[in-house]
Amino acid sequence: LLHVGLFVVGSLAYSSLGIFGQLSKNDQGGYDYPPAAVIATAEALKLVLSVILLSLESPGGAAVKRDFSGTALSDWVLFAAPAVLYGVNNTMDMYMLQHMDPATMQIGTQTKVLCTALVSQFVFHRKNTPRQWAALVLLMVGVAVAARPGPVGLHEMWIDVVGCILLVVFGGVSAGASVYNEWLMKRRPAHVSTNFLNLQLYLWGTMFCICIYVMDMWNQGQAASALFV
């Protein structure tokens, strides 16, 4: 029951991104706030949540100290790659809404399922059954039909050429991040907490997204100190 509840909450949270992102757009189709600030804040909240869950998992702190002391610097660095890829993906979520409607984005981003299957087969040598390949093909056909370019209207599904390109890039980046992260999770020692691994991932993700935000502010001619305003 807990897993079902988490699945429902996760699905609602993920689908609400496109809706709230669309509602927050101005009349010109852009944002009156830097999208990078939203992503940096989200990564920071996930980092805080990981710290809290890790603390609750080990009230005495012995397991946490063991994980910190037993993790080499090279292991911390390995999490930088998926963190950057996830940060790029999350940032693309905001910008894709400028080239398609939320429904099309939610459908179109499912290209990551096919990309992940292909990359997983190459990296982990997984063999998909004919039924699974058929399901993936049908999914892609559905995505192509739903995401076909059309006129922009208030109540119509639409996407432009740039949006199509972004969906393809999104699928590839998402597949790379997912498979790389899975590889890191599988190579961990059995005693290392998943929350500790999430802490490493979100720490890099937070730093990367903050850097993106600062560079965005810098390019707009604003002081980097705006981060703290």
Backbone as CSV, one residue per row, in Angstrom:
resi,resn,N_x,N_y,N_z,CA_x,CA_y,CA_z,C_x,C_y,C_z
1,LEU,0.827,-1.202,0.000,0.000,0.000,0.000,0.868,1.261,0.000
2,LEU,1.974,1.196,0.750,2.881,2.340,0.801,3.469,2.630,-0.576
3,HIS,3.872,1.575,-1.284,4.466,1.766,-2.596,3.453,2.333,-3.588
4,VAL,2.203,1.888,-3.478,1.149,2.426,-4.346,0.942,3.909,-4.059
5,GLY,0.924,4.252,-2.774,0.759,5.652,-2.397,1.889,6.523,-2.898
6,LEU,3.123,6.022,-2.769,4.272,6.776,-3.260,4.223,6.938,-4.776
7,PHE,3.767,5.894,-5.466,3.642,5.968,-6.926,2.626,7.036,-7.333
8,VAL,1.486,7.066,-6.637,0.441,8.046,-6.953,0.940,9.461,-6.680
9,VAL,1.580,9.652,-5.522,2.098,10.980,-5.173,3.162,11.424,-6.171
10,GLY,4.065,10.503,-6.536,5.106,10.835,-7.496,4.544,11.196,-8.864
11,SER,3.533,10.438,-9.300,2.914,10.713,-10.596,2.240,12.073,-10.606
12,LEU,1.516,12.387,-9.529,0.843,13.685,-9.444,1.848,14.831,-9.391
13,ALA,2.927,14.638,-8.648,3.941,15.687,-8.532,4.622,15.935,-9.870
14,TYR,4.943,14.842,-10.598,5.632,14.999,-11.887,4.719,15.646,-12.922
15,SER,3.446,15.217,-12.959,2.525,15.770,-13.948,2.162,17.220,-13.654
16,SER,2.221,17.623,-12.385,1.865,18.997,-12.022,2.923,19.999,-12.468
17,LEU,4.146,19.523,-12.762,5.204,20.433,-13.189,4.796,21.191,-14.444
18,GLY,4.308,20.467,-15.435,3.912,21.118,-16.678,2.741,22.055,-16.494
19,ILE,1.796,21.664,-15.634,0.607,22.495,-15.424,0.970,23.801,-14.738
20,PHE,1.708,23.716,-13.625,2.078,24.937,-12.898,3.064,25.785,-13.701
21,GLY,3.925,25.103,-14.459,4.839,25.853,-15.314,4.086,26.645,-16.367
22,GLN,3.053,26.034,-16.946,2.239,26.720,-17.945,1.483,27.893,-17.324
23,LEU,0.936,27.691,-16.134,0.167,28.742,-15.468,1.045,29.923,-15.060
24,SER,2.324,29.685,-14.865,3.218,30.756,-14.413,3.819,31.561,-15.556
25,LYS,3.503,31.178,-16.814,4.042,31.914,-17.957,3.335,33.252,-18.119
26,ASN,4.075,34.247,-18.635,3.482,35.558,-18.878,2.793,35.597,-20.241
27,ASP,2.287,36.758,-20.620,1.533,36.885,-21.871,2.402,36.660,-23.107
28,GLN,3.714,36.821,-22.966,4.632,36.611,-24.090,5.100,35.164,-24.208
29,GLY,4.633,34.310,-23.315,5.021,32.905,-23.347,6.302,32.611,-22.601
30,GLY,6.871,33.613,-21.932,8.090,33.412,-21.146,7.780,33.406,-19.662
31,TYR,8.830,33.578,-18.858,8.670,33.570,-17.411,9.162,34.892,-16.842
32,ASP,8.468,35.366,-15.807,8.894,36.588,-15.117,9.879,36.283,-13.998
33,TYR,10.382,35.088,-13.979,11.371,34.660,-13.003,12.369,33.753,-13.725
34,PRO,13.577,33.646,-13.222,14.558,32.765,-13.873,14.233,31.301,-13.620
35,PRO,13.992,30.495,-14.656,13.692,29.065,-14.458,14.778,28.339,-13.678
36,ALA,16.030,28.787,-13.850,17.128,28.121,-13.143,16.969,28.234,-11.634
37,ALA,16.326,29.309,-11.167,16.118,29.475,-9.729,15.157,28.416,-9.203
38,VAL,14.140,28.069,-10.003,13.181,27.040,-9.606,13.869,25.683,-9.480
39,ILE,14.698,25.359,-10.477,15.383,24.068,-10.470,16.381,23.990,-9.315
40,ALA,17.110,25.079,-9.062,18.076,25.093,-7.954,17.364,24.916,-6.616
41,THR,16.217,25.572,-6.461,15.450,25.439,-5.222,14.948,24.015,-5.033
42,ALA,14.465,23.410,-6.122,13.976,22.029,-6.052,15.097,21.069,-5.662
43,GLU,16.278,21.246,-6.256,17.403,20.377,-5.923,17.818,20.555,-4.467
44,ALA,17.791,21.804,-3.987,18.150,22.059,-2.585,17.157,21.405,-1.643
45,LEU,15.867,21.446,-1.981,14.849,20.809,-1.137,15.031,19.295,-1.116
46,LYS,15.380,18.712,-2.265,15.627,17.268,-2.300,16.849,16.907,-1.477
47,LEU,17.846,17.788,-1.476,19.031,17.551,-0.660,18.672,17.586,0.822
48,VAL,17.888,18.576,1.225,17.453,18.678,2.627,16.638,17.458,3.030
49,LEU,15.738,17.012,2.142,14.914,15.831,2.435,15.776,14.587,2.596
50,SER,16.808,14.453,1.762,17.708,13.301,1.879,18.450,13.311,3.211
51,VAL,18.874,14.502,3.638,19.569,14.625,4.925,18.634,14.231,6.069
52,ILE,17.390,14.693,5.993,16.418,14.373,7.052,16.148,12.876,7.107
53,LEU,15.916,12.264,5.943,15.637,10.823,5.911,16.840,10.010,6.373
54,LEU,18.035,10.471,6.019,19.240,9.780,6.460,19.402,9.880,7.967
55,SER,19.056,11.030,8.532,19.142,11.216,9.987,18.135,10.332,10.712
56,LEU,16.929,10.231,10.159,15.902,9.382,10.776,16.256,7.909,10.659
57,GLU,16.965,7.566,9.603,17.355,6.171,9.382,18.395,5.710,10.385
58,SER,19.216,6.652,10.851,20.270,6.316,11.800,20.265,7.330,12.943
59,PRO,19.367,7.165,13.919,19.241,8.139,15.013,20.549,8.394,15.752
60,GLY,21.325,7.356,15.966,22.582,7.533,16.683,23.688,8.142,15.852
61,GLY,23.537,8.086,14.548,24.521,8.675,13.650,25.682,7.765,13.315
62,ALA,25.693,6.550,13.876,26.831,5.654,13.643,26.894,5.224,12.179
63,ALA,25.752,4.879,11.601,25.724,4.432,10.207,26.111,5.568,9.262
64,VAL,25.687,6.775,9.610,26.019,7.932,8.768,27.520,8.181,8.780
65,LYS,28.108,8.138,9.974,29.560,8.334,10.083,30.307,7.248,9.322
66,ARG,29.800,6.032,9.392,30.448,4.923,8.681,30.396,5.149,7.174
67,ASP,29.231,5.599,6.674,29.096,5.832,5.234,30.003,6.966,4.772
68,PHE,30.066,8.035,5.552,30.919,9.171,5.182,32.387,8.786,5.198
69,SER,32.801,8.123,6.261,34.219,7.774,6.393,34.632,6.684,5.412
70,GLY,33.680,5.831,5.007,34.020,4.727,4.121,33.866,5.034,2.648
71,THR,33.491,6.267,2.326,33.288,6.644,0.922,34.468,7.472,0.432
72,ALA,35.133,6.959,-0.582,36.293,7.661,-1.135,35.851,8.889,-1.921
73,LEU,36.767,9.829,-2.079,36.474,11.053,-2.830,36.082,10.729,-4.275
74,SER,36.718,9.717,-4.829,36.401,9.335,-6.211,34.948,8.879,-6.350
75,ASP,34.412,8.252,-5.291,33.015,7.826,-5.325,32.069,9.029,-5.301
76,TRP,32.466,10.057,-4.563,31.662,11.285,-4.563,31.667,11.928,-5.949
77,VAL,32.820,11.941,-6.588,32.949,12.588,-7.896,32.111,11.865,-8.954
78,LEU,31.987,10.543,-8.810,31.223,9.782,-9.796,29.776,10.248,-9.892
79,PHE,29.238,10.764,-8.804,27.843,11.207,-8.809,27.672,12.564,-9.495
80,ALA,28.755,13.216,-9.846,28.635,14.520,-10.514,28.002,14.377,-11.890
81,ALA,28.353,13.310,-12.617,27.849,13.133,-13.986,26.325,12.986,-14.034
82,PRO,25.723,12.028,-13.293,24.257,11.946,-13.349,23.575,13.178,-12.778
83,ALA,24.208,13.828,-11.795,23.613,15.033,-11.219,23.520,16.133,-12.266
84,VAL,24.575,16.294,-13.054,24.572,17.311,-14.115,23.532,16.964,-15.174
85,LEU,23.453,15.681,-15.550,22.479,15.263,-16.561,21.050,15.486,-16.073
86,TYR,20.792,15.152,-14.820,19.456,15.389,-14.267,19.169,16.890,-14.189
87,GLY,20.181,17.679,-13.855,19.998,19.127,-13.799,19.654,19.706,-15.165
88,VAL,20.334,19.205,-16.201,20.030,19.631,-17.570,18.600,19.240,-17.936
89,ASN,18.214,18.022,-17.600,16.858,17.550,-17.893,15.793,18.398,-17.208
90,ASN,16.010,18.673,-15.929,15.033,19.457,-15.176,14.919,20.876,-15.721
91,THR,16.043,21.440,-16.143,16.021,22.776,-16.742,15.280,22.756,-18.071
92,MET,15.485,21.692,-18.843,14.793,21.566,-20.122,13.285,21.480,-19.934
93,ASP,12.842,20.906,-18.822,11.404,20.831,-18.548,10.761,22.212,-18.622
94,MET,11.442,23.210,-18.070,10.893,24.558,-18.048,10.896,25.188,-19.437
95,TYR,11.986,25.004,-20.157,12.104,25.656,-21.464,11.263,24.954,-22.534
96,MET,11.005,23.653,-22.369,10.184,22.951,-23.343,8.755,23.474,-23.354
97,LEU,8.291,23.998,-22.219,6.936,24.529,-22.157,6.766,25.776,-23.017
98,GLN,7.867,26.371,-23.441,7.785,27.515,-24.340,7.620,27.077,-25.791
99,HIS,7.714,25.772,-26.040,7.622,25.260,-27.408,6.543,24.189,-27.562
100,MET,5.751,23.961,-26.516,4.664,22.978,-26.586,3.758,23.183,-25.382
101,ASP,2.603,22.547,-25.400,1.684,22.628,-24.266,2.034,21.536,-23.248
102,PRO,1.538,21.652,-21.998,1.894,20.673,-20.960,1.538,19.235,-21.307
103,ALA,0.351,19.019,-21.943,-0.051,17.647,-22.274,0.905,17.018,-23.277
104,THR,1.281,17.795,-24.297,2.223,17.290,-25.297,3.583,17.012,-24.674
105,MET,3.987,17.860,-23.736,5.280,17.643,-23.074,5.271,16.341,-22.277
106,GLN,4.192,16.097,-21.531,4.116,14.876,-20.732,4.120,13.628,-21.606
107,ILE,3.446,13.720,-22.756,3.429,12.578,-23.674,4.770,12.442,-24.386
108,GLY,5.279,13.565,-24.880,6.516,13.534,-25.669,7.739,13.113,-24.889
109,THR,7.786,13.449,-23.604,8.954,13.083,-22.806,9.048,11.580,-22.569
110,GLN,8.010,10.842,-22.954,8.075,9.383,-22.810,9.046,8.759,-23.812
111,THR,9.614,9.583,-24.690,10.693,9.079,-25.556,11.854,8.552,-24.714
112,LYS,11.939,9.041,-23.472,13.014,8.577,-22.595,12.884,7.086,-22.287
113,VAL,11.657,6.549,-22.367,11.458,5.125,-22.092,12.184,4.287,-23.136
114,LEU,12.001,4.643,-24.412,12.676,3.911,-25.483,14.184,4.107,-25.406
115,CYS,14.617,5.335,-25.177,16.059,5.608,-25.088,16.690,4.849,-23.929
116,THR,15.999,4.803,-22.791,16.519,4.081,-21.624,16.615,2.593,-21.913
117,ALA,15.608,2.045,-22.612,15.641,0.615,-22.955,16.830,0.299,-23.850
118,LEU,17.099,1.169,-24.819,18.214,0.939,-25.735,19.558,1.034,-25.023
119,VAL,19.713,2.072,-24.196,20.978,2.255,-23.474,21.179,1.135,-22.458
120,SER,20.107,0.725,-21.775,20.215,-0.356,-20.786,20.628,-1.658,-21.447
121,GLN,20.104,-1.915,-22.634,20.468,-3.141,-23.348,21.954,-3.127,-23.702
122,PHE,22.474,-1.956,-24.033,23.884,-1.850,-24.400,24.791,-1.947,-23.173
123,VAL,24.409,-1.283,-22.077,25.262,-1.223,-20.882,25.141,-2.484,-20.037
124,PHE,23.895,-2.911,-19.756,23.670,-4.048,-18.858,23.390,-5.345,-19.603
125,HIS,23.405,-5.283,-20.934,23.166,-6.469,-21.767,21.814,-7.113,-21.464
126,ARG,20.804,-6.271,-21.261,19.467,-6.769,-21.013,18.808,-7.165,-22.342
127,LYS,18.036,-8.204,-22.293,17.332,-8.672,-23.472,15.829,-8.441,-23.290
128,ASN,15.286,-7.546,-24.085,13.850,-7.304,-24.029,13.114,-8.349,-24.860
129,THR,11.938,-8.720,-24.405,11.128,-9.691,-25.123,10.447,-9.005,-26.306
130,PRO,10.007,-9.770,-27.309,9.275,-9.173,-28.435,8.067,-8.364,-27.986
131,ARG,7.394,-8.833,-26.941,6.235,-8.090,-26.433,6.656,-6.725,-25.890
132,GLN,7.800,-6.679,-25.203,8.281,-5.407,-24.669,8.669,-4.451,-25.792
133,TRP,9.335,-4.964,-26.840,9.698,-4.118,-27.976,8.447,-3.608,-28.686
134,ALA,7.440,-4.479,-28.800,6.184,-4.065,-29.431,5.520,-2.942,-28.637
135,ALA,5.561,-3.061,-27.302,4.979,-2.026,-26.450,5.721,-0.703,-26.612
136,LEU,7.058,-0.778,-26.719,7.851,0.436,-26.904,7.550,1.086,-28.250
137,VAL,7.409,0.272,-29.289,7.097,0.806,-30.612,5.732,1.489,-30.606
138,LEU,4.749,0.854,-29.980,3.416,1.442,-29.895,3.445,2.749,-29.103
139,LEU,4.266,2.783,-28.055,4.408,4.006,-27.269,4.966,5.132,-28.117
140,MET,5.984,4.820,-28.929,6.591,5.840,-29.777,5.632,6.307,-30.871
141,VAL,4.839,5.394,-31.390,3.840,5.778,-32.392,2.817,6.732,-31.766
142,GLY,2.393,6.409,-30.564,1.465,7.288,-29.866,2.051,8.659,-29.595
143,VAL,3.326,8.685,-29.209,4.008,9.960,-28.971,4.074,10.771,-30.255
144,ALA,4.428,10.118,-31.368,4.552,10.819,-32.644,3.216,11.398,-33.095
145,VAL,2.138,10.645,-32.896,0.815,11.121,-33.297,0.365,12.289,-32.421
146,ALA,0.572,12.149,-31.111,0.124,13.193,-30.182,0.959,14.456,-30.280
147,ALA,2.236,14.311,-30.635,3.148,15.460,-30.644,3.348,16.037,-32.035
148,ARG,2.518,15.664,-32.997,2.691,16.217,-34.341,2.454,17.722,-34.309
149,PRO,3.236,18.513,-35.041,3.080,19.963,-35.042,1.682,20.371,-35.489
150,GLY,1.158,21.401,-34.839,-0.161,21.902,-35.189,-0.282,23.358,-34.799
151,PRO,-1.427,23.978,-35.040,-1.625,25.397,-34.719,-1.650,25.620,-33.220
152,VAL,-1.189,26.787,-32.828,-1.171,27.128,-31.415,-2.536,27.657,-31.013
153,GLY,-3.138,27.035,-30.055,-4.447,27.472,-29.577,-4.538,27.307,-28.086
154,LEU,-5.509,27.968,-27.494,-5.615,27.957,-26.040,-5.927,26.563,-25.509
155,HIS,-6.751,25.808,-26.254,-7.169,24.495,-25.776,-6.713,23.389,-26.725
156,GLU,-5.663,23.617,-27.462,-5.193,22.621,-28.419,-3.807,22.135,-28.030
157,MET,-3.564,20.869,-28.327,-2.221,20.336,-28.150,-1.375,20.818,-29.325
158,TRP,-0.176,21.283,-29.038,0.666,21.814,-30.097,2.133,21.656,-29.740
159,ILE,2.972,21.723,-30.743,4.429,21.673,-30.565,5.058,22.245,-31.826
160,ASP,6.170,22.956,-31.666,6.869,23.472,-32.838,8.113,22.622,-33.116
161,VAL,8.857,23.001,-34.141,10.013,22.209,-34.556,11.078,22.165,-33.457
162,VAL,11.308,23.307,-32.817,12.288,23.348,-31.726,11.874,22.402,-30.607
163,GLY,10.573,22.345,-30.335,10.081,21.445,-29.298,10.357,19.993,-29.630
164,CYS,10.210,19.618,-30.910,10.498,18.236,-31.325,11.965,17.891,-31.085
165,ILE,12.838,18.832,-31.418,14.279,18.609,-31.209,14.582,18.468,-29.716
166,LEU,13.952,19.330,-28.901,14.176,19.278,-27.454,13.717,17.950,-26.863
167,LEU,12.624,17.398,-27.386,12.137,16.113,-26.882,13.131,14.993,-27.153
168,VAL,13.742,15.022,-28.333,14.733,13.995,-28.675,15.951,14.115,-27.764
169,VAL,16.423,15.346,-27.564,17.571,15.578,-26.681,17.221,15.177,-25.252
170,PHE,16.023,15.533,-24.825,15.570,15.198,-23.472,15.602,13.690,-23.253
171,GLY,15.099,12.935,-24.233,15.081,11.480,-24.102,16.473,10.892,-23.974
172,GLY,17.409,11.391,-24.767,18.779,10.889,-24.706,19.463,11.218,-23.396
173,VAL,19.314,12.464,-22.943,19.938,12.877,-21.680,19.339,12.113,-20.508
174,SER,18.007,11.951,-20.519,17.338,11.227,-19.441,17.801,9.773,-19.382
175,ALA,17.948,9.136,-20.541,18.404,7.743,-20.580,19.818,7.624,-20.025
176,GLY,20.691,8.541,-20.428,22.060,8.511,-19.928,22.115,8.677,-18.418
177,ALA,21.332,9.623,-17.896,21.315,9.861,-16.452,20.775,8.660,-15.690
178,SER,19.689,8.083,-16.186,19.047,6.954,-15.487,19.952,5.723,-15.445
179,VAL,20.548,5.388,-16.585,21.382,4.187,-16.654,22.667,4.376,-15.834
180,TYR,23.261,5.559,-15.932,24.483,5.836,-15.166,24.190,5.768,-13.669
181,ASN,23.055,6.362,-13.268,22.693,6.355,-11.855,22.404,4.938,-11.366
182,GLU,21.766,4.133,-12.216,21.504,2.737,-11.850,22.815,1.971,-11.670
183,TRP,23.769,2.246,-12.537,25.076,1.593,-12.419,25.740,1.958,-11.093
184,LEU,25.627,3.228,-10.695,26.212,3.656,-9.427,25.509,2.983,-8.252
185,MET,24.193,2.879,-8.330,23.441,2.270,-7.240,23.787,0.790,-7.075
186,LYS,24.006,0.110,-8.190,24.273,-1.332,-8.129,25.682,-1.645,-7.651
187,ARG,26.605,-0.712,-7.786,27.977,-0.987,-7.368,28.225,-0.607,-5.910
188,ARG,27.233,-0.064,-5.247,27.412,0.357,-3.853,27.506,-0.858,-2.945
189,PRO,28.222,-0.749,-1.823,28.222,-1.817,-0.816,26.826,-1.977,-0.219
190,ALA,26.521,-3.175,0.221,25.173,-3.468,0.711,24.791,-2.619,1.918
191,HIS,25.767,-2.214,2.728,25.448,-1.501,3.963,25.209,-0.011,3.736
192,VAL,25.537,0.509,2.559,25.400,1.947,2.306,23.940,2.282,2.031
193,SER,23.442,3.286,2.725,22.042,3.672,2.616,21.746,4.337,1.270
194,THR,20.549,4.073,0.744,20.106,4.742,-0.482,19.988,6.244,-0.261
195,ASN,19.581,6.637,0.943,19.472,8.066,1.251,20.837,8.745,1.224
196,PHE,21.878,8.007,1.595,23.231,8.568,1.528,23.652,8.768,0.073
197,LEU,23.288,7.821,-0.790,23.594,7.968,-2.210,22.811,9.134,-2.808
198,ASN,21.557,9.280,-2.389,20.765,10.418,-2.852,21.368,11.733,-2.393
199,LEU,21.915,11.731,-1.195,22.567,12.935,-0.676,23.722,13.344,-1.582
200,GLN,24.529,12.373,-1.995,25.646,12.673,-2.893,25.140,13.220,-4.227
201,LEU,24.092,12.596,-4.747,23.542,13.016,-6.035,22.990,14.435,-5.967
202,TYR,22.186,14.718,-4.953,21.535,16.025,-4.868,22.494,17.123,-4.439
203,LEU,23.566,16.761,-3.755,24.569,17.767,-3.419,25.206,18.321,-4.695
204,TRP,25.609,17.408,-5.593,26.154,17.841,-6.880,25.098,18.568,-7.703
205,GLY,23.872,18.052,-7.680,22.799,18.677,-8.445,22.519,20.092,-7.989
206,THR,22.528,20.303,-6.671,22.285,21.648,-6.133,23.392,22.603,-6.550
207,MET,24.627,22.170,-6.447,25.746,23.041,-6.827,25.705,23.377,-8.319
208,PHE,25.377,22.382,-9.140,25.313,22.613,-10.581,24.204,23.614,-10.930
209,CYS,23.023,23.430,-10.336,21.897,24.307,-10.654,22.123,25.727,-10.132
210,ILE,22.798,25.855,-9.003,23.131,27.189,-8.502,24.102,27.881,-9.468
211,CYS,25.055,27.122,-9.994,25.992,27.692,-10.981,25.253,28.150,-12.235
212,ILE,24.281,27.349,-12.685,23.487,27.722,-13.854,22.710,29.003,-13.576
213,TYR,22.148,29.105,-12.383,21.386,30.307,-12.020,22.280,31.539,-11.989
214,VAL,23.447,31.410,-11.371,24.363,32.546,-11.293,24.799,32.980,-12.690
215,MET,25.104,32.022,-13.559,25.500,32.365,-14.928,24.348,33.022,-15.688
216,ASP,23.123,32.560,-15.415,21.950,33.155,-16.054,21.787,34.602,-15.624
217,MET,21.949,34.861,-14.335,21.857,36.225,-13.833,22.981,37.093,-14.393
218,TRP,24.154,36.494,-14.517,25.308,37.236,-15.033,25.078,37.627,-16.489
219,ASN,24.539,36.697,-17.281,24.279,36.989,-18.686,23.205,38.041,-18.869
220,GLN,22.320,38.164,-17.899,21.268,39.170,-17.970,21.730,40.517,-17.415
221,GLY,22.997,40.583,-17.051,23.546,41.835,-16.558,23.254,42.111,-15.101
222,GLN,22.815,41.094,-14.380,22.533,41.276,-12.965,23.682,40.699,-12.150
223,ALA,23.834,41.234,-10.982,24.925,40.791,-10.109,24.675,39.369,-9.648
224,ALA,25.738,38.597,-9.512,25.615,37.228,-9.030,25.079,37.194,-7.600
225,SER,25.198,38.321,-6.896,24.698,38.369,-5.524,23.176,38.296,-5.478
226,ALA,22.519,38.375,-6.658,21.062,38.248,-6.701,20.625,36.895,-6.169
227,LEU,21.522,35.957,-6.150,21.227,34.617,-5.632,20.779,34.688,-4.190
228,PHE,21.267,35.692,-3.457,20.983,35.768,-2.039,19.914,36.803,-1.721
229,VAL,19.274,37.393,-2.747,18.252,38.419,-2.537,16.884,37.764,-2.418
